[in-house]
Amino acid sequence: MKKMLVIINPNAGKTQIRPWLMQVLDTFIKEGYWLEVYVTQKGGEAADAAKVRGPEMDRIVCCGGDGTFDETLNGIMQLPVEKRPELGYIPAGTTNDFAHSLSIPDGITEAAQVAAAGQPFALDVGRMNGKYFSYTAGFGAFTDVSYGTSQDLKKVLGHQAYIMEGARQLGAGLKSYPMRVEANGEVYEGKYLLGMVSNSIRVAGMTGIWGTDIAMDDGLFEVNLLREPPNLVGWGDLLSAFFVTHDESKYITRFKTKQIRFISEKPLDWEQDGEFGGSFTEVEIEALPHAVRIIRKADPSGMFRVF
């Protein structure tokens, strides 16, 4: 009999998994799985459960927000390639950027059906200073909106809580950071408001601004660097090009890469998959092609590429 570990974060989002839990487990059993269920009580437990029990499982299904998924992924990635189980995801968080990018349904029961009977997709995984991430790593403007927003506020207001935190940051004024960036044999230097390395069509609830022809299995990540403008005219150009028209701007640098290095003058806070990723003066990020098999809906074309 096939074995499945179900990792549940009961405090994700607005705790919406609880009313559907028995129906979710019943879906897995009817698909022929023998189940082991782990309910997390604190941070780090999802990673530990995935690492310890993963080698015995055919599939691990994570039910929680993007942070819980990130933990589960990190646990799986600590296993040898041949012992990594397939990974399913039931999004029960507030923004669920990663699930949206993979077209995993928002509905609990619909996502459970996909996690039980969907097809594996060979997903690229990122590694930043030794820690793994599924879809984003970055510094600067708005990157801390997710983990900087009160958990209680998230539960009450949902996605609106993120909008409120973003507006608060705008009102407080955005900071820029002196940075040297090395990638693809090129060097970029300046004072940057934002540096984002992503493998997703949606980050921080925003779509359309992170790049075009985004493929989550091509071994390349999209990079966005926003340089600080010198005057109000430049600010208008930057904000319009990035958030509204998605056009080119002399204040925006965009490219794809498999490996990138960031060097800052002082320790800088970084986020990974919507969670605090640590403070560093040097960061090295690389894409690990086809590192984990994520369960998603079958793609009739045989490809998964978003434009």
N, C-alpha and C positions, 0 to 999 in steps of 0.2 A: 504493500500500500504506500502511496505517495505521502510524504511527511511535510507539514507546513507549520512554521512558527508564526504566530500572529502577535505582533508587538503593538500595544495600544497605549496611547497617551490620553488619559481620561480628562485632562485639563486643557486640551488643545481647543483653540477657537472658542466657541460658545458651548463646549462640551456636548456637541450635537451627536456624537457617536452612541451615547448611552441608550437612547430609545430604540436604536436599530441593531444593537449588538447581537442579540440572539438570531435575528434574521441574517446578519452578516455571517455568523459562524455556521448557520444552517446552509447557506450558499456554498461554503467551502466543503462541508461534509458531503453534500450532494454531488460535488464535483469529484469525489473520491479521495479526499485528503484525510489523513489522520492528523488531528490538531494538537498543538501545544500553544497555550496562550500565556503571554507575559504582559502584565499591566505595570507600566512604569510609575514610580513614585517620586523620582527626582532626576535631574539632569545627569546624563552619562550612562543611565541604565539601559537605554535602547542599544547603545554601542556595545556594551558588555554582553547583553543577551545575544545579539547577532554574532559576535565573535565566538562566544562559548558554544552556542547551540547550532550555529550556522553549518558546520561541517556535517551534521547529522540530518540536515533538512534538504528537501528538493526545492523549496520555495519559502521565502520570508515575506510576509505582508506587513507593512507598516501602516498604522492608522493614527494620524496626528497631523500636525502642521509641517511646514518645510523644515523647521528646526529638528523635529523628531525624525523626519526622513534623512536629514543630514547625519544625525547620530547613527542611525541604522546603516547607512551607506558606509560610514567610517568603520563600523564594526566588521562589515563584510569585506571591505578592502584590506583589512589586516590579515585576511586568510589567503593562502596560496590560490592561484587562479583556478586550479582544478577542483578546489573545495568550496568555491563561492557559489552559494545557491542563487536561484533567480529571485528577483526582487519585485514585489507588487506594492502598490501604494493606494491607500484610501485617504484622500485629502480631507482633513477635518479641522484645518486651521482657519486663519482669517483671510489671507490673500491667496495662498496656494499657487504661487507663481510657477513653480516647477511642474505641477500637475497640469496647469493650463497649457504650458508649452508643449507637453506631450499628448495633449488632447485627452487626458484622463477626465472622466465626468466628475462634476462637482457633487452630484447626488451620491449619498452613502451607498445605497443599494446598487445603483448603476456601477459605481466604482468597484464594489465588491464582486460583481459579475465579471468585470474586466480582470481584476486581480486573480480570480479563480480560473477563468477560461480564456484569457487573452493570449497573445503571442509574445515571445521574448524579442526584445529589440536591443541590439548591442550598442550601449550608450558610452560616449566618451565621459571620462571623469577627470576633474582637475585636482592637482596637488599643489598646495601652497605651503612652503616651508615645512614639508613633511605631513601636513594634514590634508585630508581629502575634502572636496566639495563637489556638489552635483551640477550647479548651474551659475554661480556668481561669486566673485571675490572683488572687493573694491575699497576705496578710501574716499573721504571727502563728502561733498554736498549730498545730502539725503541718504547716504549709504547706511546711516545708523537709525533711520526712521523706524525700521522694524523692531530692532532690539531695544531702541531707546524709548519706545512707546509703552506706557503702562499696561501690564497684562490685564489688570482689572478693566481699564478703559477699552481694551480690545474686545473683551467679553461682552461689554455693554453696547459698544457702538460698532463693532466689527471694522470694516474697511474705512469707515469715516474717521476712526481714531488715527489712522495713518495720515489721512489728509490734514487733520488738525495738527499733527506733529510736524508735517512738512511745511505748513503755513507758519507755524511758530518759528522754524528755522529760517525761513525767508525773512520774517520780520526782525529776527535777531541779527541778520547780516551773515553772508556766507564768507568763509575763510578760504584762503588759498595756501598751498604748501609748495616750497621749493623742492623739485624732484628731478632726478635723472632716470630716464627710462631707456632700456636697451632691449631691442627685439629685431629679429630678421636682419641683423647686421647694421641696423640704424640706431642712432642715439637721439633722443628727444630730451630737451632740457627747458625748464621754465617753472612758473608758479601755477600750479594746477588746482582748480576747484574740485575736480572729480577725476578719479581714475577707476575705470570699471573693466574687468575681464569677465566675460560671460559666455555661456553656452545655452542661451534661452531667448525666446522671443518676448518674454515678459519678465521684468525685474522691478521690484518695489511697486507692483501693480500697474506699471506703465509698459505699453507696447509701442512698436513702431519706431523707437528712437535708438535702438541698440545695434542696428545694422540690417543689411538685406542678404538674401540668399543664405539664411542661417540653417545649417545642418548640424544636428546634434551627434552625428556619427562620422564626421569628416576629419577628426584629429586636429581641428583648428578651433580656437576660441576667438570671439570678437572683442576688440579692444576699443574703448572710447576714452579719450583724454580731453578734458575741457580746461583750456587755459584762461587765466584771469584777464579780462579786457582792461584797457587803460582808462576808458572813459564811458560815459553813459551811452553814447552811440554804439560803442563796441558791445556793451551789455545787451542792448536791444537786439543787435545782430546775433549774438550768441544764443539768447533765450528763444528768439524766434526760430532760428535754424534748428535748435536741438529739440524743443518741445512742440513746435507748431508745424513748420514746413518740412523738417527732417532733411534740410538741404546742407550743402557744404558750407563751411565757414572757416576763416583763417584762425578762429579760436577753438576749433574742434579738429582733433586728429583721430581718424578711424582706420583700423587695419585688422587683419586676421593674423594669428600667429600660433605656433605650437609651444613656444617657450618665451618667457618675458621676465625681465628683472627690473625692480624698482629700488632706487636708492634715495633716501630722504636725509635731511640734515639732523632731524630730531625724530625720536620714536613717534610713530603715527598709528592711530587706531585703524584697524581693518575689519571689514565684515566678511563673513562667509555664509552664503545661503541664508541671509537675513538674521544671522546671529553674530555676536562679537567674536572676532577671530584672533585677537591679540594685538599688541603694539610692537612695531618693528621699525628699524632704520633700513633694513634690507629685506626684500621679499622676492622670492623666486617662484614663479608659477609655470607649470607645464601641463599640457593636455596628455592624458593617457588614453589612447584610442581603444574603444570597444572593451572597456575595463569591467563592466558589469552588465548583466542582462536584465533590463527593466521590462515588466509586463505591461503591454498597452493593447489597444484595439488593433485588430488586423488591418493592414494597409493593402487594399486591393492592388495598388500599383507596384507593390514590392519595394517601395522606397519610402523613406520618411524625410521630407525636406519641406521647410516652411519658407515662404517668400513674403 
